[in-house]
Amino acid sequence: MSSSLTVRRIAADQGATYRELRAASLRDAPYAFDETLEEALSEQAETFEETASRHAASETSTSFILYTEGHPAGLIGAYFEDAPERRAFVYALWVAPAVRHLRGGELLVNTASHWLAERGASDVYAWVPDANRNGMRFYEHLGFGPGGEHVPVAHAPQEWVTLLVQPVKRQNEGEASAP
């Protein structure tokens, strides 16, 4: 991965950056997300500010921003579902087309997965639209496999999403324990 790429957890004052990245992702790949550009742009600025503030402090949901040469160039979310299973998810991954070749998507997924693992996740899940073949191949390349669920998209029932899962890689996995 390029040394010019960095990932940082969103800061409380980055609502405008979050909105900018979210809008860019929806312009670039509207088929890949569960929200439309029109929906995102109709949201008040305060909504993005509140999300950034919440994601900067929460122990159950957050966002990470990819930077290249100090400029925002990508985004991913991570959260624990509010259900008894408490599954851990990455979502809304997007990297600016101009820097995709630098493997920023991989850096974002790995950073978000590590954050989830630090908070107890044993598996990391991702819903991927069936129409997003590049996204499906990307996650499979990172070691995600079938998660056993395939459902229609709520706002577009003719479209489907597939659940993928990846076991969390532990620091000491594969190392022999001392006698």
LINCORJO-V21351 format. One line per field, one symbol per residue. ss: DSSP state (2 for helix, 1 for strand, 0 for the rest). psi: psi as a letter, one per 20 degrees, with the letter a starting at -180 (. if undefined). A space follows every 10 residues. Layout:
# LINCORJO-V21351
ss=???
psi=???
This chain:
# LINCORJO-V21351
ss=0000111110 0000222222 2222222202 2200002222 2200222222 2222222000 1111111100 1111111111 0000000111 1111102222 2202222222 2222222200 0011111110 0022222222 2000111111 1110011111 1111111000 000000000
psi=qqiipqpqqq qhjkghgggg hggghhggmh iirjqrgggg hiqqhhghgg gggghhiqji qrqqppqpki ppjrqqqprp qmrhhlqpqq rkpppphijh ijkhgggggg gghggghhjj phqpqpppph imhggghghh hijqapjjqo qqpgimiiqq qppqqpqppq gjpipqqq.
